[in-house]
Amino acid sequence: MPPETVCEKEIGKSIRIPEITLGYRNKTPATARIKVDSIPIAVSVFLKSWNKRTFDLCEEFKFMLLNKALDLFGILTVGKGGIDAVYVDPRLIYAAALKASATSIILAHNHPSGTIRPGKADIILTDQIRKGASTLDIELLDHLILSRAGYYSFREAGEL
């Protein structure tokens, strides 16, 4: 019989700790991946991922996962909100990016009001996500605000 562990001595019974394993498999061949090497391409791909019926109704927050070659791994929705706000937990973005071995991300959310100018909350969230991603060696390439009137790019505006 193996010797008692510290935990067994302290509480009188063994504790099973589940093992965590990391794994990721991209089922899309590298040759079939979309290359997101410009802002217009990113805008187009994001718009195709949006539900047209809810685009002007409520805010949604999505992000793209990319590799060093700017190949698109996928798009995830991390927040659905109300008419003029959406809650986003940056930890979900980081977790997905790390799991997918992404080296860069592009954020996007819609403004049902039609305005494309970022609000104070948009600016604060972008900076928060950029700082956290940088710590993990993941580059935030852009944050896009989309509406029927067009788009706003934090990168083009010199804010990233």
C-alpha positions in Angstrom: 0.0 0.0 0.0 1.5 3.4 -1.0 2.3 5.9 1.8 -0.3 8.4 2.8 -0.2 11.8 1.0 -0.3 15.0 2.9 -3.9 15.4 2.0 -4.8 12.0 3.3 -3.1 12.7 6.6 -4.8 16.0 7.1 -8.4 15.1 6.2 -8.3 11.3 6.7 -9.3 10.4 3.1 -7.9 10.6 -0.3 -8.9 13.3 -2.7 -9.1 12.7 -6.4 -7.9 15.6 -8.5 -8.9 15.5 -12.1 -6.1 15.8 -14.6 -6.4 18.7 -17.0 -5.2 18.1 -20.6 -4.8 20.7 -23.3 -5.7 19.8 -26.9 -6.9 21.5 -30.1 -7.4 20.2 -33.6 -8.3 22.6 -36.4 -10.3 20.5 -38.9 -10.0 23.1 -41.6 -6.9 22.4 -43.8 -4.4 25.3 -43.9 -5.0 25.8 -47.6 -8.8 26.3 -47.1 -8.5 28.9 -44.3 -9.5 32.5 -45.0 -6.6 35.0 -44.8 -7.7 38.1 -42.8 -4.9 40.4 -43.9 -6.9 43.7 -44.2 -9.6 45.5 -42.3 -12.1 45.3 -45.2 -11.8 41.5 -45.2 -12.2 41.4 -41.4 -15.4 43.5 -41.7 -16.8 41.4 -44.5 -16.1 38.1 -42.6 -17.6 39.5 -39.4 -20.7 40.8 -41.1 -21.3 37.4 -42.8 -21.3 35.8 -39.3 -24.0 38.1 -37.9 -27.7 37.2 -37.7 -29.2 39.8 -40.1 -32.5 39.8 -38.1 -30.9 40.9 -34.8 -28.1 43.1 -36.2 -30.2 46.3 -35.7 -31.9 45.0 -32.5 -29.3 44.2 -29.9 -25.5 44.5 -29.4 -23.4 41.4 -29.9 -19.7 41.0 -29.2 -17.6 38.6 -31.3 -13.9 38.0 -32.0 -11.7 36.3 -34.5 -8.9 33.9 -33.7 -5.9 34.1 -36.1 -2.5 32.6 -36.4 0.8 34.4 -37.3 0.0 34.0 -41.0 -3.4 35.8 -40.4 -5.3 32.6 -41.2 -8.8 32.6 -39.6 -9.3 29.8 -37.1 -12.8 30.8 -36.2 -15.2 33.4 -34.8 -16.8 33.2 -31.4 -19.6 35.2 -29.8 -18.8 36.2 -26.2 -21.6 38.5 -25.4 -25.2 39.4 -26.4 -26.7 42.4 -24.8 -29.5 44.9 -25.0 -30.2 47.8 -27.3 -27.2 49.9 -26.3 -24.8 47.7 -24.2 -23.2 44.2 -24.0 -21.3 42.6 -21.2 -18.0 40.9 -22.2 -15.8 38.8 -19.9 -12.3 39.1 -21.3 -11.3 35.8 -19.7 -13.5 34.0 -22.2 -11.6 35.6 -25.0 -8.2 34.7 -23.5 -9.3 31.1 -22.8 -10.5 30.5 -26.4 -7.3 32.2 -27.9 -5.0 30.0 -25.7 -7.0 26.8 -26.4 -6.8 27.5 -30.2 -3.1 28.5 -30.1 -4.1 31.8 -31.7 -1.4 34.5 -31.8 -3.7 37.4 -32.6 -7.3 38.4 -32.3 -9.7 40.9 -33.8 -12.7 42.1 -31.8 -16.0 43.3 -33.2 -19.3 44.4 -31.9 -22.3 46.1 -33.5 -24.1 49.3 -32.6 -27.8 48.9 -33.4 -28.2 52.7 -33.1 -26.3 53.1 -36.3 -23.5 55.3 -34.8 -20.0 53.9 -35.3 -18.1 56.1 -32.8 -16.9 54.2 -29.8 -18.3 55.1 -26.4 -16.2 55.4 -23.2 -17.1 51.8 -22.3 -15.8 50.6 -25.7 -12.5 52.4 -25.2 -12.0 51.0 -21.7 -12.9 47.5 -22.7 -10.5 47.6 -25.7 -7.7 48.7 -23.6 -8.4 46.1 -20.9 -8.5 43.3 -23.5 -5.3 44.6 -25.2 -3.4 44.7 -22.0 -4.5 41.2 -21.0 -3.8 39.7 -24.4 -0.4 41.3 -24.5 0.5 39.6 -21.2 -0.3 36.3 -22.9 1.7 37.2 -26.0 -1.5 37.5 -28.1 -1.7 40.6 -30.3 -5.0 42.6 -30.5 -5.0 43.6 -34.1 -8.1 45.7 -34.1 -11.5 46.3 -32.5 -14.2 47.0 -35.1 -17.6 48.7 -34.4 -20.1 47.7 -37.0 -23.4 49.3 -38.1 -25.5 49.7 -41.2 -23.8 53.1 -41.6 -20.3 51.5 -41.9 -17.6 50.6 -39.5 -15.1 52.1 -37.1 -11.6 50.6 -36.7 -9.6 51.4 -33.6 -6.5 50.5 -35.7 -7.3 53.0 -38.5 -8.1 55.7 -35.9 -4.7 55.2 -34.4 -6.1 54.0 -31.1 -4.3 50.6 -31.2 
